[in-house]
Amino acid sequence: MTSRFSRVLFILLSSALVSACATMSPEECKLANWHDVGLRDGLEGKSISVLDARTKDCAEAKVPVDAKTYLSGRELGLKTFCRVENALPLGLNGGSYEGVCPPWVDQEFRWRFQIGHAVYEGRNEVSRLDGRIASAERRLSASKHDEEKRLREAKTDEDRKRIRREIDEQQHRLREELSDLDRQLRRARDELRNAEGAMYGVR
């Protein structure tokens, strides 16, 4: 059973089912197995406030929610979700932790989650900066081609001087941007290495 629940949790954490809000259609309310709904919400680590949202959705459809059965399923799901070994993957996958674990688990779970989430954010930041650097490099290359084209089309020496001055200023700004981005990238990589080092130290 433990293995089965772990596989279910992995699938749920990796899917788009995890969301900040819970919405149910009238048809879903009518067909709901409230134990399974609670189990799924527990496995996803959703806040108890989700029950209020589901109750409101189903009230509009004139369908009562079996809160007792829902809570029984949710409690079962949370027992799997709140295993401390799940906290690090949750953070690494960019999930969220809503403080749903019991006090004797929460501190350790939250610590491991934050370590994983720091690595997730660090990797995203490195990727974002790599993208910005690639974009700036493309603009710098395009600027050089633009200079050649505009100089060929220039009619007078004065026009050519003006074009060179404009292009020089543009390329200077791009090189400054690249230099700044490179500094940011080095800093982000250092922070990512530190975060990954902390992650590898988690037992």
C-alpha atoms as one frame of an Amber mdcrd trajectory, in Angstrom:
protein
   0.000   0.000   0.000   2.850   2.375   0.822   4.331   1.907  -2.638   0.962
   2.485  -4.298   0.345   5.719  -2.378   3.843   6.972  -3.194   3.227   6.437
  -6.903  -0.105   8.218  -6.681   1.517  11.155  -4.906   4.260  11.419  -7.521
   1.726  11.500 -10.342  -0.362  14.137  -8.611   2.597  16.382  -7.859   3.764
  16.160 -11.458   0.390  16.961 -12.972  -1.566  20.116 -13.608  -4.253  19.004
 -11.169  -2.634  20.943  -8.360  -4.244  24.384  -8.277  -4.868  27.215  -5.865
  -8.643  27.007  -6.236 -11.115  24.148  -6.250 -13.976  24.296  -8.712 -16.547
  21.605  -9.360 -19.194  21.545 -12.045 -22.780  20.630 -11.157 -22.274  17.254
 -12.839 -19.098  16.601 -10.821 -20.972  17.460  -7.630 -23.738  15.007  -8.472
 -21.329  12.173  -9.265 -18.727  12.899  -6.582 -17.357  10.160  -4.364 -16.524
  12.443  -1.455 -14.031  10.046   0.077 -12.072   9.997  -3.196 -12.338  13.782
  -3.574 -10.960  14.241  -0.062  -8.257  11.633  -0.693  -7.117  13.441  -3.824
  -7.087  16.824  -2.084  -5.104  15.328   0.786  -2.603  13.703  -1.584  -2.166
  17.095  -3.258  -1.639  18.815   0.098  -4.507  21.214  -0.425  -5.707  23.475
   2.358  -8.900  22.670   4.248 -10.323  25.858   2.719 -10.775  23.823  -0.468
 -13.709  22.105   1.242 -15.439  25.477   1.645 -14.938  26.164  -2.064 -16.305
  22.745  -3.016 -19.273  23.217  -0.675 -20.062  26.560  -2.303 -19.776  25.109
  -5.817 -22.082  22.211  -4.996 -24.554  24.381  -3.087 -25.090  26.339  -6.284
 -25.903  23.003  -7.932 -28.177  22.124  -4.979 -26.001  19.130  -4.101 -24.958
  18.595  -0.460 -21.329  17.795   0.355 -20.611  14.821   2.609 -18.044  16.678
   4.696 -17.448  13.809   7.116 -16.599  11.385   4.306 -14.529  14.055   2.541
 -12.488  14.722   5.694 -11.907  11.014   6.221 -10.467  10.738   2.714  -8.457
  13.932   3.102  -6.896  12.702   6.337  -5.832   9.490   4.614  -4.338  11.461
   1.720  -2.465  13.792   4.064  -0.804  10.840   5.773   0.918  10.091   2.477
   1.505  13.708   1.473   3.079  14.609   4.825   5.844  12.028   4.726   9.042
  14.062   5.004  10.610  12.283   2.026   7.942  13.916  -0.180   8.876  17.481
   0.812  12.053  17.817  -1.240  10.502  16.565  -4.534   7.532  18.838  -3.930
   9.827  21.870  -3.776  11.951  20.698  -6.712   8.834  20.346  -8.880   7.741
  23.909  -8.109   4.833  22.807  -5.937   3.476  24.688  -2.973   3.168  23.810
   0.691   0.140  25.184   2.520   1.126  24.151   6.032  -1.279  21.215   6.099
   0.967  18.766   7.940   0.635  18.173  11.701   2.923  20.159  14.047   5.256
  17.229  14.718   5.939  16.947  10.971   5.517  20.521   9.777   8.931  21.928
  10.745  10.944  19.150   9.076   8.631  19.040   6.056   8.759  22.810   5.613
  12.583  22.854   5.895  13.006  20.157   3.245  10.415  21.787   0.990  12.173
  25.156   1.193  15.506  23.559   0.254  13.941  21.937  -2.805  12.095  25.102
  -3.760  15.317  27.144  -3.533  16.889  24.796  -6.096  13.781  25.054  -8.296
  13.891  28.855  -8.205  17.667  28.896  -8.734  17.439  26.735 -11.833  14.647
  28.895 -13.216  16.693  32.045 -12.603  19.756  30.607 -14.357  17.568  29.573
 -17.295  15.934  33.017 -17.421  19.284  34.804 -17.464  20.667  32.457 -20.111
  17.676  33.393 -22.259  18.196  37.115 -21.721  21.883  36.832 -22.594  21.082
  34.914 -25.782  18.532  37.597 -26.719  21.011  40.433 -26.103  23.680  38.638
 -28.149  21.231  38.264 -31.044  20.394  41.964 -30.868  24.096  42.834 -30.865
  24.694  40.673 -33.934  21.662  42.192 -35.679  22.973  45.661 -34.864  26.239
  44.912 -36.680  24.363  43.729 -39.777  22.103  46.773 -39.581  25.144  49.050
 -39.468  26.573  47.538 -42.637  23.253  47.858 -44.460  22.652  51.452 -43.391
  26.192  52.495 -44.280  25.810  51.065 -47.780  22.607  53.033 -48.231  23.982
  56.302 -46.795  24.230  59.162 -49.277  26.759  61.449 -47.590  29.728  61.301
 -45.227  27.630  63.152 -42.664  24.979  60.432 -42.826  27.643  57.747 -42.375
  29.076  59.530 -39.318  25.625  59.824 -37.782  24.879  56.166 -38.455  28.164
  55.032 -36.915  27.528  57.200 -33.866  24.004  55.811 -33.404  25.120  52.218
 -33.869  28.112  52.694 -31.552  25.798  54.003 -28.818  23.381  51.119 -29.340
  26.143  48.516 -29.240  27.663  50.146 -26.159  24.328  49.810 -24.350  24.008
  46.194 -25.440  27.538  45.363 -24.270  26.814  47.010 -20.909  23.594  44.978
 -20.669  25.514  41.800 -21.473  28.141  42.609 -18.876  25.479  43.196 -16.235
  23.629  40.015 -17.195  26.856  38.047 -17.027  27.436  39.291 -13.460  23.887
  38.340 -12.532  24.327  34.904 -14.087  27.547  34.217 -12.182  25.824  35.225
  -8.937  22.761  33.092  -9.747  24.959  30.076 -10.508  26.803  30.527  -7.219
  23.486  30.669  -5.348  22.247  27.604  -7.224  25.380  25.654  -6.338  24.861
  26.561  -2.685  21.211  25.498  -2.849  22.088  22.230  -4.554  24.799  21.624
  -1.976  22.218  22.037   0.787  19.894  19.692  -1.074  22.502  16.963  -1.393
  23.053  17.197   2.345  19.421  16.335   3.083  18.969  12.844   4.481
